[in-house]
Amino acid sequence: MKKYQILVQGKNFSLSLEGEAKTMGFYTTRWVEAKSPQDAENSVIELIKNDKNLKDAVLNEKNNPPMLYAEEIIEIENFEGVKPPGSGYSFYPEEGIEQQKKA
């Protein structure tokens, strides 16, 4: 099996911050073994969708789901220096990004 490093962007995640719902995005990197880049992408998306901590924190209504995108898929030689599949998220407020784009 091949080894992959995948950068994922999450968008439209409604989360409670200081008691108030905020729309957040995030970036995260995950590492997986898979037969192909497509299989690696599918595996990583499922990993994130099934992250209990993230799932429990999401406040989105069914008609306004959060979205996940594989931004970059890189085949790598080995997992040296990382602990697959990885964990953690770098969150950012989506409202701030949209306002900056309009300016």
C-alpha positions in Angstrom: 0.0 0.0 0.0 1.1 3.5 -0.7 1.4 6.2 2.0 -0.2 9.6 1.6 -0.2 13.0 3.4 -3.5 14.8 2.9 -4.3 18.5 3.7 -8.1 18.8 4.4 -10.1 22.0 4.6 -13.4 22.1 6.5 -15.9 24.8 5.8 -19.2 25.9 7.3 -18.7 24.3 10.8 -21.1 25.9 13.3 -19.4 25.6 16.7 -20.2 27.1 20.1 -17.5 29.6 21.1 -18.0 31.3 24.4 -21.7 30.4 24.4 -22.3 31.7 20.9 -22.6 29.8 17.6 -19.9 30.8 15.2 -19.2 29.6 11.6 -15.7 28.2 11.5 -13.5 26.7 8.9 -10.3 24.6 9.6 -7.3 23.0 8.1 -5.9 19.7 9.2 -3.3 17.2 7.9 -3.8 13.4 8.0 -1.6 10.5 7.0 -3.0 7.2 5.7 -2.1 4.1 3.7 -4.2 3.4 0.7 -4.1 1.8 -2.8 -4.7 5.1 -4.6 -5.0 8.9 -4.0 -8.9 8.6 -4.3 -8.9 5.8 -1.7 -6.7 7.9 0.5 -9.0 10.9 0.2 -12.1 8.8 1.0 -10.4 7.3 4.0 -9.3 10.7 5.4 -12.8 12.2 4.9 -14.3 9.3 6.8 -11.8 9.6 9.5 -12.7 13.3 10.1 -16.4 12.7 9.7 -16.1 10.0 12.5 -14.0 12.2 14.8 -16.2 12.0 17.9 -14.9 15.2 19.4 -15.6 17.2 16.2 -18.9 15.5 15.6 -20.1 16.3 19.2 -19.1 20.0 18.8 -20.9 20.6 15.4 -24.2 22.5 15.7 -25.2 22.6 12.1 -28.8 21.9 11.0 -29.3 19.0 8.5 -30.1 21.5 5.8 -26.8 23.4 6.3 -24.1 20.7 6.5 -20.4 21.3 7.0 -18.2 20.5 4.1 -14.8 18.8 3.8 -12.4 19.2 0.9 -9.1 17.4 0.2 -6.9 20.4 -0.7 -3.7 18.5 -1.3 -2.9 14.8 -1.6 0.8 13.9 -1.6 2.3 10.4 -1.9 5.1 10.1 0.6 7.9 7.5 1.1 7.3 6.8 4.8 5.6 8.2 7.9 8.9 9.2 9.5 8.4 12.1 11.9 4.6 11.8 12.1 2.1 9.6 14.0 -0.6 8.4 11.5 -3.4 9.2 11.1 -2.7 12.5 12.9 -5.1 14.7 14.9 -6.0 18.3 15.7 -7.4 21.2 13.7 -6.4 24.8 13.0 -9.7 26.7 13.1 -10.4 30.1 11.7 -13.6 32.3 11.7 -15.2 32.1 8.3 -16.9 35.5 8.7 -13.5 37.2 9.0 -12.2 35.6 5.9 -15.3 36.6 3.8 -15.1 40.2 5.1 -11.4 40.4 4.1 -12.2 39.1 0.6 -14.8 41.8 0.1 -12.5 44.6 1.2 
